[in-house]
Amino acid sequence: MLEVNSRVRVKFGIDRGHYGTITYVGGDDKNYFGVKLDCHDREVGCSEYELEEIPMPHSIRRQLWRSMKKGIYVPKEVAVCPECQGELAARSMAWDTATDRPVPVEIQIDCMNELRNGKTAHRWHQSDWHPVIDCIRDWCGAMKESEAAQ
């Protein structure tokens, strides 16, 4: 069943073959979706028949696991940039070989505003970013620091 934060692939139309994340569910029968494609700045609207859900490892809907090597937009409900309140993107650079879960210290986070225009000049102070990074680690089901050390 498709819901907010589900990963999908577009099956038809101009965006055919592109991957994205559902950000909105609407319509009378809840069969119309707003999809933030990994390759676009804006959401696109898709009907249910146009989308294919991407199954996640171990039947858990988690982002950044080994099957999502490209990275993903972080929903604004999870975290926003602490400096400009912009949208974030995250990807994992390493995964646990036994579980495919992301290794917490290998999660890379980017502010989309800074990437798009390069003029934002974020400071990236740990005191500002550490709570955001913790939220993203929890959201994506990353290994805990104690598990990664073993």
C-alpha positions as CSV (number, residue, x, y, z in Angstrom):
1,M,0.0,0.0,0.0
2,L,1.3,3.4,-1.0
3,E,1.6,6.0,1.8
4,V,3.6,9.1,2.7
5,N,7.4,8.3,2.8
6,S,7.0,5.2,0.6
7,R,9.7,4.8,-2.1
8,V,8.3,4.5,-5.6
9,R,9.3,4.2,-9.3
10,V,7.3,6.0,-11.9
11,K,6.0,3.4,-14.5
12,F,4.5,5.7,-17.2
13,G,4.8,9.2,-18.7
14,I,7.6,11.7,-19.1
15,D,9.1,10.7,-15.7
16,R,9.1,7.0,-16.5
17,G,11.9,5.1,-14.7
18,H,12.6,7.8,-12.1
19,Y,12.6,7.1,-8.4
20,G,11.1,9.2,-5.7
21,T,9.4,9.5,-2.3
22,I,5.7,10.0,-1.7
23,T,5.1,13.3,0.1
24,Y,1.3,13.7,-0.2
25,V,-1.7,11.4,-0.6
26,G,-5.0,12.9,-1.9
27,G,-8.0,12.4,-4.0
28,D,-11.4,11.0,-3.1
29,D,-10.1,7.4,-3.0
30,K,-6.6,8.3,-1.8
31,N,-5.2,7.2,-5.1
32,Y,-3.5,10.5,-6.1
33,F,0.1,11.1,-4.9
34,G,2.6,13.9,-4.7
35,V,6.0,12.4,-5.4
36,K,9.3,14.2,-4.8
37,L,11.5,12.6,-7.5
38,D,15.2,12.2,-6.8
39,C,16.0,14.1,-10.0
40,H,13.7,17.1,-9.7
41,D,13.4,20.2,-7.5
42,R,9.6,20.1,-7.4
43,E,7.0,17.5,-6.6
44,V,5.0,15.8,-9.4
45,G,1.5,14.4,-9.3
46,C,0.9,10.8,-10.1
47,S,-2.0,8.4,-10.0
48,E,-1.7,5.0,-8.2
49,Y,-1.5,3.1,-11.5
50,E,1.6,5.2,-12.5
51,L,3.6,4.2,-9.5
52,E,5.4,1.0,-8.4
53,E,6.3,0.6,-4.8
54,I,10.0,-0.2,-4.1
55,P,10.2,-2.9,-1.4
56,M,12.7,-2.3,1.4
57,P,14.9,-4.9,3.0
58,H,13.3,-7.1,5.7
59,S,9.8,-5.7,4.8
60,I,10.7,-2.5,6.7
61,R,10.2,0.9,5.0
62,R,13.5,2.5,5.8
63,Q,15.5,4.9,3.7
64,L,19.2,4.8,3.1
65,W,19.5,1.0,3.4
66,R,21.8,-0.8,0.9
67,S,19.0,-0.9,-1.8
68,M,18.9,3.0,-1.8
69,K,22.5,3.8,-2.6
70,K,21.6,7.0,-4.5
71,G,20.3,8.8,-1.4
72,I,17.0,10.3,-0.6
73,Y,15.3,13.6,0.3
74,V,14.6,13.8,4.1
75,P,10.9,14.5,4.7
76,K,10.4,17.9,6.4
77,E,8.5,16.2,9.2
78,V,11.7,14.4,10.1
79,A,14.3,17.2,9.9
80,V,15.1,20.5,8.1
81,C,18.3,22.5,7.8
82,P,19.0,24.1,11.1
83,E,20.6,27.1,9.4
84,C,18.1,28.0,6.6
85,Q,15.1,25.6,7.3
86,G,15.7,24.2,3.8
87,E,15.1,20.7,2.6
88,L,17.8,18.1,3.3
89,A,19.1,15.1,1.3
90,A,20.9,12.2,2.9
91,R,22.8,9.1,1.8
92,S,24.8,6.4,3.4
93,M,28.3,5.7,2.3
94,A,28.6,2.3,4.2
95,W,26.2,-0.5,5.4
96,D,26.5,-3.3,7.9
97,T,27.1,-6.5,5.9
98,A,24.8,-8.7,8.0
99,T,21.7,-6.4,8.1
100,D,22.1,-3.9,5.3
101,R,21.5,-1.1,7.8
102,P,23.4,2.2,7.4
103,V,26.5,2.8,9.5
104,P,25.7,5.9,11.5
105,V,29.0,7.7,11.1
106,E,28.8,7.2,7.3
107,I,25.5,9.1,6.7
108,Q,26.2,12.1,4.6
109,I,23.7,15.1,4.8
110,D,23.4,18.0,2.4
111,C,21.2,21.1,2.5
112,M,19.5,21.3,-0.9
113,N,19.5,25.2,-0.8
114,E,23.2,25.2,-0.5
115,L,23.6,22.6,-3.3
116,R,21.3,24.4,-5.6
117,N,22.7,27.9,-5.4
118,G,26.0,27.6,-3.6
119,K,25.5,31.0,-2.0
120,T,24.1,30.0,1.3
121,A,27.5,29.5,3.0
122,H,26.4,27.3,5.9
123,R,28.6,27.2,9.0
124,W,28.0,23.5,9.7
125,H,28.6,23.9,13.4
126,Q,28.3,20.5,15.2
127,S,26.1,22.1,17.9
128,D,23.5,23.0,15.3
129,W,23.7,19.9,13.2
130,H,24.1,17.1,15.7
131,P,20.4,17.0,16.7
132,V,19.4,17.0,13.0
133,I,21.8,14.1,12.3
134,D,20.4,12.1,15.3
135,C,16.8,12.6,13.9
136,I,17.9,11.3,10.5
137,R,19.7,8.3,12.0
138,D,16.6,7.4,14.0
139,W,14.3,7.9,11.0
140,C,16.4,5.7,8.6
141,G,16.9,2.9,11.1
142,A,20.7,3.3,11.2
143,M,22.7,1.0,13.5
144,K,23.3,2.4,16.9
145,E,26.8,3.6,17.8
146,S,27.1,0.7,20.3
147,E,26.1,-1.9,17.6
148,A,28.5,-0.4,15.0
149,A,31.4,-0.7,17.5
150,Q,31.0,-4.4,17.9
